[in-house]
Amino acid sequence: MKTEIKLNQFFENELKSDLKEVLISKDQRGRYYLFGKYTIVPTKRGLYRVFGKDIDIEFENMRNAATWCTLHHAKKYREASRVEDLDLRLSSIDTDLLVHIHMLKKRGDSSKWIYMNKIQEDTDKRRRILDEIKSYINSSKIIQTGKFNNQSNFRFL
């Protein structure tokens, strides 16, 4: 614990501010620190909580949380907001899908087709949401690669 505190103090006090732009670290408790501004903490409910100055939101998975942080840090607020919205929609559609699958198993032959159609619709919506999230993930990777390559001390270690 003392080492972690000393490292955090070092990063805050000694590290050049331009290097903080690319710094992502993880401590022994599973917390991620991004850009000296954001902290991502896994919750007991299986979500990932992002917090920082005036920020406290939760995501379904780590990748979406890190993507949000990268886009928000790059001042791409509209895209970051969209990632947050898509993450919530994905959670919702996953719940709908589970309910419809459960209902399909419980219903007789007469209403089976209704739930099969609902499952197909849910699957299509889920795929479209994942495709859009993937585009934002790729954008965040491009942003980070560009920042990383601009730091002359850290070219492909």
C-alpha positions in Angstrom: 0.0 0.0 0.0 2.8 2.4 0.8 4.4 1.7 -2.5 1.2 2.5 -4.3 0.8 5.8 -2.5 4.4 6.7 -3.2 3.9 5.9 -6.9 0.8 8.0 -7.1 2.6 10.9 -5.5 5.5 10.5 -7.9 3.1 10.5 -10.9 1.3 13.6 -9.5 4.4 15.6 -8.5 7.3 14.5 -10.6 6.0 13.3 -13.9 5.8 15.7 -16.8 2.2 16.8 -17.5 2.5 15.7 -21.2 3.4 12.2 -20.1 0.2 12.0 -18.0 -1.7 12.3 -21.3 -0.7 8.7 -22.1 -0.4 7.1 -18.7 -2.7 4.3 -17.8 -1.9 2.2 -14.8 -3.5 -0.5 -12.6 -2.9 -1.1 -9.0 -3.0 -4.4 -7.0 -6.7 -4.0 -6.1 -7.8 -3.8 -9.7 -8.3 -0.1 -10.0 -7.3 1.6 -13.2 -5.9 5.1 -13.3 -6.1 7.0 -16.6 -4.5 10.2 -17.6 -4.2 11.4 -14.1 -7.9 12.3 -14.2 -10.0 9.2 -14.1 -10.2 6.1 -11.9 -12.0 2.9 -12.9 -13.0 0.6 -10.1 -14.7 -2.8 -10.5 -17.9 -2.9 -8.3 -19.3 -5.9 -6.4 -22.2 -6.0 -8.9 -19.9 -6.7 -11.8 -20.0 -3.2 -13.2 -17.1 -0.7 -13.7 -17.4 2.7 -11.9 -15.6 5.7 -13.4 -15.0 8.6 -11.2 -13.0 11.7 -11.1 -13.6 15.4 -10.7 -17.4 15.9 -11.1 -17.7 12.4 -12.7 -19.3 9.3 -11.3 -20.8 6.8 -13.8 -21.0 3.1 -14.2 -20.4 0.8 -17.3 -21.2 -2.8 -18.0 -17.6 -3.6 -19.0 -14.1 -2.3 -18.7 -13.6 -1.6 -22.4 -16.6 0.7 -22.6 -15.4 2.6 -19.4 -11.9 3.0 -20.8 -13.3 4.2 -24.2 -15.5 6.7 -22.4 -12.5 8.0 -20.5 -10.3 8.3 -23.6 -13.0 10.2 -25.6 -13.9 12.4 -22.6 -10.2 13.2 -22.0 -9.9 14.1 -25.7 -12.8 16.6 -25.3 -15.0 14.5 -27.6 -17.9 14.9 -25.2 -20.7 14.0 -27.7 -19.0 10.7 -28.5 -18.3 9.9 -24.9 -21.9 10.6 -24.1 -23.0 8.3 -26.9 -20.7 5.5 -25.5 -22.4 5.9 -22.1 -25.9 5.7 -23.8 -25.0 2.7 -25.9 -23.6 0.9 -22.8 -27.0 1.5 -21.0 -28.9 0.3 -24.1 -26.8 -2.8 -24.4 -27.6 -3.7 -20.7 -31.2 -3.1 -21.4 -31.3 -5.2 -24.6 -29.5 -8.0 -22.9 -32.2 -8.1 -20.2 -34.9 -8.0 -22.9 -33.2 -10.9 -24.6 -33.1 -13.0 -21.5 -36.8 -12.3 -20.7 -37.8 -13.2 -24.3 -35.8 -16.4 -24.2 -37.3 -17.4 -20.9 -40.8 -16.6 -22.2 -40.2 -18.7 -25.4 -39.4 -21.7 -23.2 -42.5 -21.2 -21.1 -45.0 -20.6 -23.9 -46.9 -23.1 -26.0 -46.7 -23.5 -29.7 -49.3 -20.9 -30.5 -47.2 -17.9 -29.2 -43.8 -19.3 -29.9 -43.4 -17.4 -33.1 -44.0 -14.1 -31.3 -41.1 -14.7 -29.0 -38.9 -16.0 -31.7 -39.4 -12.8 -33.6 -38.8 -10.7 -30.5 -35.5 -12.6 -29.9 -34.5 -12.0 -33.5 -35.2 -8.3 -33.1 -33.3 -8.1 -29.8 -30.3 -9.9 -31.4 -30.3 -7.5 -34.4 -30.5 -4.5 -32.0 -27.7 -5.9 -29.9 -25.5 -6.4 -33.0 -26.1 -2.8 -34.2 -25.3 -1.5 -30.7 -22.1 -3.5 -30.5 -21.0 -2.4 -34.0 -21.5 1.3 -33.0 -19.6 0.8 -29.7 -16.8 -0.9 -31.7 -16.5 2.2 -33.9 -16.0 4.3 -30.8 -13.5 1.9 -29.3 -11.5 2.1 -32.6 -11.7 5.9 -32.4 -10.4 5.9 -28.9 -7.5 3.6 -29.9 -6.6 6.0 -32.7 -6.6 8.9 -30.3 -4.4 7.1 -27.8 -2.0 5.9 -30.5 -1.7 9.4 -31.8 -1.0 10.7 -28.3 1.4 7.9 -27.6 3.4 8.5 -30.8 3.7 12.2 -30.0 5.5 11.4 -26.8 9.1 11.1 -28.0 10.3 9.3 -24.9 7.7 6.5 -25.3 7.9 5.3 -28.9 7.3 1.6 -29.0 9.0 0.4 -25.8 
